[in-house]
Amino acid sequence: MQRRLWLLVGAASAVMILAVSATATTKVAGSKHGAALAAAPFSQAWANVPRTTAGRKAKEVLVFGGEQDPAGFNQLQATQSSFWAVVEGNTAVIRGAYLIDDKGQYHLDLASSVTATKSTLTITIRPDAYWNWGGKKSPVTNADVAYTWKQIVDPNNQAASTTGYDQISGYTLKGTKTIVFKWKPGKPFADYRDLFSFIYPSKALAGLDWNTLWAQCVCGTDGKPISDGPFMLTNFTKGQGVTLKSNPLYYGKKAGLKEIDFKLLTDTNSEIQAMRGGEVDAIFPSPQTALAELVHQSGLTYQSAPGFVLEHIDIQTGPQGHPLLKQLWMRQAIALAINRASLIKAIFSSYAPGQKPLNNLEYLIGPDSVGHFKKWNTAPRKALALLKAHCTGGPAQPTRGNTAIWTCNGQQASFRWFTTVGNQRRATSEAIFEQQLGAIGIKINPTFMPGPPVLFGKVLPSHDYDLAEYAAVFGSPDPSNQDATFTTGGGQNYTSYSNPKVDKLLNSAESDLNPTTRKAKFQQLDQMLADDLPQFPLYASPVILVHKSAVKGMEHSNTPVSGGPTWNAEEWHW
């Protein structure tokens, strides 16, 4: 799978339907087939939002501090795919076959049943699912599922990922609600629950360019908003915010709020002050030390828990990396020298208590996260013994401030260390690792660089680095998120790691439809990775949700594909 994301670091009366559509008119420029579709300006909605908490409560309106602009709302398209597009414009608006809850558990949602066999995948849409297109009601059908698949595998479209979808060879429609997909011979896709997490309204999009639709709205060909979720996206202005208004045609629980306004606040300090000053009712901030001042503030509920965000160290084993890193004993020495517990205490104790070292690369959280990497818990004397057996010139014992660096096979144990610039957590961790590794005679030479354009866009794909710390956001709880990372030649295998036994095990797990045997294979895989050390897990980055205690029903989700905090937005209420 290649579903990891790089992290810098969710029947009413006609009167109600018309009320929604009247405030949801969008601007349309150009022809139907090349329309520049845009939602109504955010300022129109924001002008009517009460500026006091009491006023918002009375009108059943909530203001959420949005940390980033969405790149667009077509989340399965490569250039529009982003976490905040899911948070603000997708999960609460456009539904998928399954919903993932705040515990990482899958639940049938838009689908009433899903069945996978070695030859077919059968999806049946629930009978009470309807589109609300500008106030007009129409059923969600199997034709919408077929349209979704065709757009993703269309070679003219820029899909964020075709994994799993490209293992389907065709389909058969049964009635208007059931679709039977046929797997390519011998190619069943075991992670089928993560397919069709987002199903498009086929009739409403007829003739539109899939690569550019929904860049400024979630709407049909006439520019009017469309939704089969609890809310409709009615207003959006880049650089300002997004407005969602309740959808009376939603098949689930009626939304407890009439409106949610995501006000853009890109600076964490601004988010904190807005929460303290009562200007916003909730935030979903990036982990920052400054959040400590909100932890115990009266009137606020502060939720923090590990998420599906893997903070780790890549160890380059290919020809462009340092030759010594090809040696298993050197990788073991590096792992044993690092004290992850002290790192986590230094970074998180004030604002994300309870964080612990991560000891599994396949299962980040939950009962399946078996501690295969515990054997590499800090033991600097063991690390030093490994180095003494292969090298010369280092310290006699672990020594703070040591300047004696080992030479091994004619190569100095001095490595390039790359990470992202402007991230205080990584600056802190680099300083700690430099001291810990230096104490046993290993030198690291840090370089801080911009994430997307440089580290993620150039350096990692080039394999031209030694050690790199960064985070990967898992798209779902499924362990197959890491397949492309550890498969020989995989698209995200930046470490150049290659193990034929791992390749064989991954290939088998990818098509194993038995949950028990599949899990056993991934656990065996993780044990092999713990033995080989192409990556060293540090921690699962915390997911933080802060909201006014008067707002009920908010439960953060640690899974990005589920919509983050908005996975259950219909449950929110004053």
Secondary structure as UniProt FT lines:
FT   STRAND          5..7
FT   HELIX           14..22
FT   STRAND          27..29
FT   TURN            33..34
FT   STRAND          36..38
FT   HELIX           42..46
FT   TURN            47..48
FT   HELIX           53..59
FT   STRAND          61..66
FT   TURN            75..76
FT   TURN            78..80
FT   HELIX           83..85
FT   HELIX           86..90
FT   TURN            91..93
FT   STRAND          98..100
FT   TURN            102..103
FT   STRAND          106..108
FT   STRAND          111..116
FT   STRAND          120..125
FT   TURN            127..128
FT   STRAND          130..133
FT   TURN            134..135
FT   STRAND          136..139
FT   HELIX           142..153
FT   TURN            155..156
FT   TURN            163..164
FT   HELIX           165..167
FT   STRAND          168..174
FT   TURN            175..177
FT   STRAND          178..183
FT   TURN            185..186
FT   TURN            190..191
FT   HELIX           192..194
FT   TURN            195..196
FT   HELIX           203..205
FT   TURN            206..207
FT   TURN            210..214
FT   TURN            221..222
FT   STRAND          225..227
FT   STRAND          231..237
FT   TURN            238..240
FT   STRAND          241..246
FT   TURN            248..249
FT   STRAND          259..264
FT   HELIX           268..276
FT   TURN            277..278
FT   STRAND          282..283
FT   HELIX           289..291
FT   HELIX           292..295
FT   TURN            298..299
FT   STRAND          300..315
FT   TURN            319..320
FT   HELIX           323..326
FT   HELIX           328..337
FT   HELIX           340..348
FT   TURN            349..351
FT   TURN            353..354
FT   TURN            367..368
FT   HELIX           372..376
FT   HELIX           380..390
FT   STRAND          391..392
FT   TURN            400..401
FT   STRAND          407..408
FT   TURN            409..410
FT   STRAND          411..412
FT   STRAND          414..420
FT   TURN            421..422
FT   HELIX           424..438
FT   TURN            439..441
FT   STRAND          443..449
FT   HELIX           451..459
FT   HELIX           460..462
FT   STRAND          467..473
FT   HELIX           479..482
FT   HELIX           483..486
FT   TURN            488..489
FT   TURN            491..492
FT   TURN            494..495
FT   HELIX           500..510
FT   HELIX           515..532
FT   STRAND          535..548
FT   TURN            549..550
FT   HELIX           560..562
FT   HELIX           564..571
//
